[in-house]
Amino acid sequence: MSARVPTPKLHGYGVRWDPGARLYRVRNERTGQWLHESCGALAGFSTYGAADAAWRRFEPRPSAAC
């Protein structure tokens, strides 16, 4: 399945604003993969905070060594 890949502006690492959809999109910067809903549609968020939280779950950071 090929989803429309947005041409958004970087709004924060992994969070991008899609002006056409007027939504924030989430991208895994390590793999280049966009976050999709369970139905296969490209995920979109109306607030930066929600997009940032989704990005943190989508692209987990390695835990720091003690």
N, C-alpha and C positions, 0 to 999 in steps of 0.2 A: 504494500500500500504506500503510495507516495503522497505525503501531506504537503500542502503549500508551505514552503519555507519562507518565513517573513524576512524582510530586509530592515530589521529594527535597528535603532540606535542604542548603543551600549549605555545603560543607566546605572549599572553597578555590576561587578563581576558576576556573570551568570544570569543577570536580569537585564532584559532589554525591552525598550518601549517600541511597540508596533503601531506606528501612526495610522496605518490603514484600518486596523481593527480597534484602535484606541484602547489597547490592553497591554499589560506587561507580559512578556514571554520569558520562559525559563530555559536556559541552555546549559548543558554540561560542557564546560570549557575544556575539559580533558579529552572528551570523546567527540565533541561537536554535535552530540545528539540533543534534539529538542524534546522537552517534556510533553507527553501526550496524555489525554484523558483515557480512561479505561475503554471507551468506545472507539478510540483511535484518532479522535479529533485533537488538533493542536491545543494544548492547555493555554488559557488566558486568564489573567488576574486583573481586577480593577484597581487594586492598591499595590503599591510597592512592597509594603510589609508582608502581604500575603504571598507575593511572588518570591520575596527573599526567603521566607520560611520554607516554601516549596523547594527552592533551589538548595537550601541547606540539607534537606532530606534527599534530594535528587543527586547531589554531588557531595557526598560526605567527605569531610577532611580527615586525614589520618590523625590519630590521637598523638599528642605530644609525648615524647619519652620523658620519664621521670628522672 
